[in-house]
Amino acid sequence: MGREKRVEAARRWQNSRVILEDPASTYIDEGVAIGTGTTIGPNTQLRGGTRIGKDCGIDGSAYLLDAELGDRLHLRFSVAICEFADG
C-alpha cells in the first residue's frame, strides 16, 4: 500500500476514534475491523480478516493475521499472532 493510501486509511480510522501512533509505519488491510478507543503502536501490521475489540492497546511491531481479539486487551511489544494449518 502506498503512502497516500496509508494516510487516507489513517484518517478513516482516526475518524472512527482509533489512534494510530505512527500512521506512516502502520499497515492495515481493507478487511480488518478495529473497535473504537483502540490504540495501535508504530510499525504494526494488521492483515487479512483481523478483528480487534474496543479500548485495546497494541504496542509497536505487532503482526496480526486473521486474529480475533476481544475488548480491553493489551498486546505487548513485538507480538505475532497467525493461524497455522495442521501438519
DSSP file (Angstrom, degrees, kcal/mol; ACC not computed):
  #  RESIDUE AA STRUCTURE BP1 BP2  ACC     N-H-->O    O-->H-N    N-H-->O    O-->H-N    TCO  KAPPA ALPHA  PHI   PSI    X-CA   Y-CA   Z-CA
    1    1 A M              0   0    0      0, 0.0    28,-0.0     0, 0.0     5,-0.0   0.000 360.0 360.0 360.0 130.8    0.0    0.0    0.0
    2    2 A G     >  -     0   0    0      1,-0.1     4,-2.1     4,-0.0     5,-0.2  -0.208 360.0-103.6 -73.5 166.9    1.4    3.4   -1.0
    3    3 A R  H  > S+     0   0    0      1,-0.2     4,-2.4     2,-0.2     5,-0.2   0.893 118.8  52.5 -58.1 -44.7    2.0    6.3    1.4
    4    4 A E  H  > S+     0   0    0      1,-0.2     4,-2.3     2,-0.2    -1,-0.2   0.905 110.1  48.2 -61.9 -41.8   -1.1    8.2    0.1
    5    5 A K  H  > S+     0   0    0      2,-0.2     4,-2.7     1,-0.2    -1,-0.2   0.889 110.7  51.4 -66.5 -37.7   -3.4    5.3    0.6
    6    6 A R  H  X S+     0   0    0     -4,-2.1     4,-2.6     2,-0.2    -2,-0.2   0.902 110.3  49.1 -64.7 -40.2   -2.0    4.7    4.2
    7    7 A V  H  X S+     0   0    0     -4,-2.4     4,-2.0     2,-0.2    -2,-0.2   0.917 112.4  47.9 -64.8 -42.8   -2.6    8.4    5.0
    8    8 A E  H  X S+     0   0    0     -4,-2.3     4,-1.8     2,-0.2    -2,-0.2   0.920 113.1  47.6 -62.8 -44.3   -6.2    8.2    3.7
    9    9 A A  H  X S+     0   0    0     -4,-2.7     4,-2.4     1,-0.2    -2,-0.2   0.895 108.5  55.6 -63.5 -39.9   -6.8    5.0    5.6
   10   10 A A  H  X S+     0   0    0     -4,-2.6     4,-2.7     1,-0.2    -1,-0.2   0.899 105.9  51.5 -60.4 -41.0   -5.3    6.5    8.8
   11   11 A R  H  X S+     0   0    0     -4,-2.0     4,-2.1     2,-0.2    -1,-0.2   0.911 108.8  50.8 -62.3 -42.0   -7.8    9.4    8.5
   12   12 A R  H  X S+     0   0    0     -4,-1.8     4,-0.8     2,-0.2    -2,-0.2   0.929 112.6  45.9 -61.8 -44.3  -10.7    7.0    8.2
   13   13 A W  H ><>S+     0   0    0     -4,-2.4     5,-1.9     1,-0.2     3,-0.8   0.910 111.3  51.8 -65.9 -41.4   -9.5    5.1   11.3
   14   14 A Q  H ><5S+     0   0    0     -4,-2.7     3,-1.5     1,-0.3    -1,-0.2   0.856 105.6  55.3 -64.8 -33.3   -8.9    8.3   13.3
   15   15 A N  H 3<5S+     0   0    0     -4,-2.1    -1,-0.3     1,-0.3    -2,-0.2   0.727 104.4  55.3 -68.0 -20.6  -12.5    9.4   12.4
   16   16 A S  T <<5S-     0   0    0     -3,-0.8    -1,-0.3    -4,-0.8    -2,-0.2   0.212 126.0-104.2 -93.9  13.4  -13.6    6.1   13.9
   17   17 A R  T < 5S+     0   0    0     -3,-1.5    20,-2.8     1,-0.3     2,-0.4   0.847  77.1 138.0  65.4  37.4  -11.8    7.0   17.2
   18   18 A V      < -     0   0    0     -5,-1.9     2,-0.6    18,-0.2    -1,-0.3  -0.954  46.6-140.5-109.0 132.8   -8.9    4.7   16.6
   19   19 A I  E     -a   39   0A   0     19,-2.7    21,-3.4    -2,-0.4     2,-0.7  -0.844  13.5-169.1 -99.8 120.8   -5.4    6.1   17.5
   20   20 A L  E     -a   40   0A   0     -2,-0.6    21,-0.2    19,-0.2    19,-0.1  -0.937   7.1-161.6-105.7 111.6   -2.5    5.3   15.1
   21   21 A E  S    S+     0   0    0     19,-2.7    20,-0.1    -2,-0.7    -1,-0.1   0.826  87.5  12.7 -65.5 -31.4    0.6    6.4   16.9
   22   22 A D    >   -     0   0    0     18,-0.4     3,-1.8    19,-0.1    21,-0.4  -0.648  67.3-178.8-144.7  84.1    2.6    6.3   13.6
   23   23 A P  G >  S+     0   0    0      0, 0.0     3,-1.0     0, 0.0    -1,-0.1   0.800  80.3  63.5 -56.1 -31.4    0.3    6.1   10.5
   24   24 A A  G 3  S+     0   0    0      1,-0.2   -18,-0.1     3,-0.0   -17,-0.1   0.751 110.8  36.9 -67.6 -23.2    3.3    6.1    8.1
   25   25 A S  G <  S+     0   0    0     -3,-1.8     2,-0.5   -19,-0.1    -1,-0.2   0.271  98.7  95.5-111.1  10.7    4.6    2.8    9.5
   26   26 A T    <   -     0   0    0     -3,-1.0     2,-0.5    -4,-0.4    19,-0.2  -0.888  53.8-164.1-108.2 129.5    1.3    1.1   10.2
   27   27 A Y  E     +d   45   0B   0     17,-2.7    19,-3.1    -2,-0.5     2,-0.5  -0.956   9.9 176.4-116.2 123.0   -0.3   -1.3    7.6
   28   28 A I  E     -d   46   0B   0     -2,-0.5    19,-0.2    17,-0.2    17,-0.0  -0.974  23.0-136.1-130.1 117.1   -3.9   -2.2    7.9
   29   29 A D    >   -     0   0    0     17,-2.7     3,-1.5    -2,-0.5    18,-0.0  -0.271  26.5-110.8 -66.9 157.8   -5.6   -4.4    5.3
   30   30 A E  T 3  S+     0   0    0      1,-0.3    -1,-0.1     3,-0.0    17,-0.1   0.809 114.4  56.7 -59.0 -33.8   -9.1   -3.5    4.0
   31   31 A G  T 3  S+     0   0    0     17,-0.2    -1,-0.3     2,-0.0     2,-0.2   0.409  82.7 110.9 -83.5   3.6  -10.8   -6.4    5.7
   32   32 A V    <   -     0   0    0     -3,-1.5     2,-0.4    14,-0.2    19,-0.2  -0.530  51.6-157.2 -81.1 143.5   -9.6   -5.5    9.2
   33   33 A A  E     -g   51   0C   0     17,-2.2    19,-2.6    -2,-0.2     2,-0.4  -0.983   8.9-174.2-120.7 133.5  -12.0   -4.3   11.9
   34   34 A I  E     -g   52   0C   0     -2,-0.4    19,-0.2    17,-0.2    20,-0.1  -0.994  20.0-129.4-130.5 128.7  -10.9   -2.2   14.8
   35   35 A G    >   -     0   0    0     17,-1.7     3,-1.1    18,-0.8    21,-0.2  -0.327  36.8 -88.0 -74.1 157.0  -13.1   -1.1   17.8
   36   36 A T  T 3  S+     0   0    0      1,-0.2    19,-2.2    18,-0.1   -18,-0.2  -0.234 109.3  29.4 -62.5 151.2  -13.3    2.5   19.0
   37   37 A G  T 3  S+     0   0    0    -20,-2.8     2,-0.3     1,-0.3    -1,-0.2   0.514  86.2 137.4  78.7   5.2  -10.9    3.7   21.6
   38   38 A T    <   -     0   0    0     -3,-1.1   -19,-2.7   -21,-0.3     2,-0.5  -0.646  42.2-149.6 -87.4 141.3   -8.1    1.3   20.4
   39   39 A T  E     -ab  19  57A   0     17,-2.4    19,-2.8    -2,-0.3     2,-0.5  -0.948   6.1-160.5-113.0 128.7   -4.5    2.5   20.1
   40   40 A I  E     -ab  20  58A   0    -21,-3.4   -19,-2.7    -2,-0.5   -18,-0.4  -0.939  14.2-139.8-111.2 122.6   -2.2    0.9   17.5
   41   41 A G        -     0   0    0     17,-2.8     3,-0.5    -2,-0.5   -19,-0.1  -0.173  33.9 -76.2 -75.3 171.6    1.5    1.3   18.0
   42   42 A P  S    S+     0   0    0      0, 0.0    19,-2.5     0, 0.0    20,-0.3  -0.211 108.8  23.1 -69.1 157.7    4.1    2.1   15.3
   43   43 A N  S    S+     0   0    0    -21,-0.4     2,-0.4    17,-0.2   -17,-0.2   0.846  87.7 148.2  58.7  38.9    5.4   -0.5   12.8
   44   44 A T        -     0   0    0     -3,-0.5   -17,-2.7    17,-0.2     2,-0.5  -0.825  34.9-157.0-107.4 143.1    2.3   -2.7   13.2
   45   45 A Q  E     -de  27  63B   0     17,-2.8    19,-2.7    -2,-0.4     2,-0.6  -0.982   6.7-173.8-121.7 123.3    0.8   -4.9   10.5
   46   46 A L  E     +de  28  64B   0    -19,-3.1   -17,-2.7    -2,-0.5     2,-0.2  -0.961  23.4 179.6-115.8 111.7   -2.9   -5.9   10.8
   47   47 A R  E >   - e   0  65B   0     17,-3.4    19,-1.7    -2,-0.6     3,-1.2  -0.703  34.0  -8.7-120.3 161.6   -3.6   -8.4    7.9
   48   48 A G  T 3  S-     0   0    0     -2,-0.2   -17,-0.2     1,-0.2    17,-0.0  -0.290 120.9 -18.6  62.7-132.8   -6.4  -10.5    6.5
   49   49 A G  T 3  S+     0   0    0    -17,-0.1    -1,-0.2     2,-0.1   -17,-0.1  -0.099  83.8 161.7-100.9  34.1   -9.6  -10.6    8.5
   50   50 A T    <   -     0   0    0     -3,-1.2   -17,-2.2    14,-0.2     2,-0.4  -0.265  20.9-161.8 -57.8 138.7   -8.2   -9.5   11.8
   51   51 A R  E     -gh  33  68C   0     16,-3.1    18,-2.9   -19,-0.2     2,-0.4  -0.994   6.5-173.0-126.5 125.5  -10.8   -8.3   14.3
   52   52 A I  E     -gh  34  69C   0    -19,-2.6   -17,-1.7    -2,-0.4    18,-0.2  -0.976  17.7-134.1-121.7 130.7   -9.8   -6.1   17.3
   53   53 A G    >   -     0   0    0     17,-0.9   -18,-0.8    16,-0.8     3,-0.5   0.064  36.9 -76.3 -69.8-174.8  -12.2   -5.2   20.0
   54   54 A K  T 3  S+     0   0    0      1,-0.2    18,-2.8   -20,-0.1   -17,-0.2  -0.503 106.1  19.8 -88.0 157.2  -12.7   -1.7   21.5
   55   55 A D  T 3  S+     0   0    0    -19,-2.2    -1,-0.2    16,-0.2     2,-0.2   0.830  87.7 146.1  57.6  38.1  -10.4    0.0   24.0
   56   56 A C    <   -     0   0    0     -3,-0.5   -17,-2.4   -21,-0.2     2,-0.4  -0.602  40.2-145.0 -97.7 162.7   -7.4   -2.2   23.2
   57   57 A G  E     -bc  39  74A   0     16,-2.6    18,-2.8   -19,-0.2     2,-0.6  -0.990  11.5-173.1-128.8 124.0   -3.8   -1.3   23.2
   58   58 A I  E     -bc  40  75A   0    -19,-2.8   -17,-2.8    -2,-0.4    18,-0.2  -0.948  17.7-144.7-118.4 111.1   -1.4   -2.8   20.7
   59   59 A D        -     0   0    0     16,-2.6     3,-0.5    -2,-0.6   -18,-0.3  -0.129  39.1 -69.6 -66.0 170.8    2.3   -1.9   21.3
   60   60 A G  S    S+     0   0    0      1,-0.2    18,-2.5   -20,-0.1    19,-0.2  -0.068 109.3  29.1 -63.7 160.8    4.6   -1.4   18.3
   61   61 A S  S    S+     0   0    0    -19,-2.5     2,-0.3     1,-0.2   -17,-0.2   0.753  78.9 152.3  62.5  31.3    5.9   -4.0   15.9
   62   62 A A        -     0   0    0     -3,-0.5   -17,-2.8   -20,-0.3     2,-0.4  -0.655  29.2-161.7 -87.3 148.0    2.9   -6.3   16.2
   63   63 A Y  E     +ef  45  80B   0     16,-2.9    18,-2.7    -2,-0.3     2,-0.5  -0.970  11.6 177.7-130.5 115.2    1.9   -8.6   13.3
   64   64 A L  E     -ef  46  81B   0    -19,-2.7   -17,-3.4    -2,-0.4     2,-0.5  -0.980   6.0-177.4-123.6 126.3   -1.6  -10.0   13.3
   65   65 A L  E    S-e   47   0B   0     16,-2.8    18,-0.4    -2,-0.5   -17,-0.2  -0.973  76.5 -23.2-124.5 115.7   -3.0  -12.2   10.6
   66   66 A D  S    S+     0   0    0    -19,-1.7     2,-0.2    -2,-0.5    -1,-0.1   0.842  95.8 157.0  53.6  37.4   -6.7  -13.3   10.8
   67   67 A A        -     0   0    0    -20,-0.3   -16,-3.1    14,-0.2     2,-0.5  -0.608  34.3-151.2 -91.6 152.6   -6.6  -12.7   14.6
   68   68 A E  E     -h   51   0C   0     -2,-0.2     2,-0.4   -18,-0.2   -16,-0.2  -0.978  16.5-179.8-126.0 117.4   -9.6  -12.1   16.8
   69   69 A L  E     -h   52   0C   0    -18,-2.9   -16,-0.8    -2,-0.5     3,-0.1  -0.941  17.3-138.0-118.6 138.1   -9.1  -10.0   19.9
   70   70 A G        -     0   0    0     -2,-0.4   -17,-0.9     1,-0.2     3,-0.5   0.040  42.1 -62.6 -76.9-168.3  -11.8   -9.1   22.4
   71   71 A D  S    S+     0   0    0      1,-0.2   -16,-0.2   -18,-0.1    -1,-0.2  -0.425 109.8  14.2 -79.0 153.1  -12.4   -5.8   24.2
   72   72 A R  S    S+     0   0    0    -18,-2.8     2,-0.3     1,-0.2    -1,-0.2   0.836  85.0 147.5  54.3  44.7   -9.9   -4.1   26.6
   73   73 A L        -     0   0    0     -3,-0.5   -16,-2.6   -19,-0.2     2,-0.5  -0.782  36.4-150.4-105.6 153.8   -6.8   -6.2   25.7
   74   74 A H  E     -c   57   0A   0     -2,-0.3     2,-0.5   -18,-0.2   -16,-0.2  -0.975   5.3-163.0-126.0 117.3   -3.2   -5.1   25.7
   75   75 A L  E     -c   58   0A   0    -18,-2.8   -16,-2.6    -2,-0.5     3,-0.1  -0.877  21.0-134.0 -97.8 127.1   -0.7   -6.8   23.4
   76   76 A R    >   -     0   0    0     -2,-0.5     3,-0.5     1,-0.2    -1,-0.0  -0.160  41.9 -58.4 -74.4 171.5    2.9   -6.1   24.3
   77   77 A F  T 3  S+     0   0    0      1,-0.2   -16,-0.2   -19,-0.1    -1,-0.2  -0.172 114.8   7.5 -54.5 134.9    5.7   -5.1   22.0
   78   78 A S  T 3  S+     0   0    0    -18,-2.5     2,-0.4     1,-0.2   -16,-0.2   0.901  80.7 162.0  63.5  50.6    6.6   -7.3   19.1
   79   79 A V    <   -     0   0    0     -3,-0.5   -16,-2.9   -19,-0.2     2,-0.4  -0.812  21.6-162.2 -99.2 140.0    3.8   -9.9   19.2
   80   80 A A  E     -f   63   0B   0     -2,-0.4     2,-0.5   -18,-0.2   -16,-0.2  -0.992   8.2-179.3-121.9 128.0    2.9  -12.1   16.2
   81   81 A I  E     +f   64   0B   0    -18,-2.7   -16,-2.8    -2,-0.4     2,-0.3  -0.982  16.1 152.2-128.6 119.3   -0.5  -13.9   16.0
   82   82 A C        -     0   0    0     -2,-0.5     2,-0.5   -18,-0.2   -16,-0.1  -0.958  43.6-116.8-140.9 156.4   -1.2  -16.1   13.0
   83   83 A E        -     0   0    0    -18,-0.4     2,-0.4    -2,-0.3   -16,-0.0  -0.859  32.2-159.3 -95.1 129.9   -3.3  -19.1   12.2
   84   84 A F        -     0   0    0     -2,-0.5     2,-0.2     0, 0.0     3,-0.1  -0.890  14.5-123.8-111.6 140.5   -1.3  -22.1   11.2
   85   85 A A        -     0   0    0     -2,-0.4     2,-0.1     1,-0.1     0, 0.0  -0.485  35.6-101.3 -75.4 149.3   -2.5  -25.1    9.3
   86   86 A D              0   0    0      1,-0.2    -1,-0.1    -2,-0.2     0, 0.0  -0.379 360.0 360.0 -66.5 148.3   -2.1  -28.5   10.8
   87   87 A G              0   0    0     -3,-0.1    -1,-0.2    -2,-0.1    -2,-0.0   0.438 360.0 360.0 100.9 360.0    0.7  -30.7    9.6
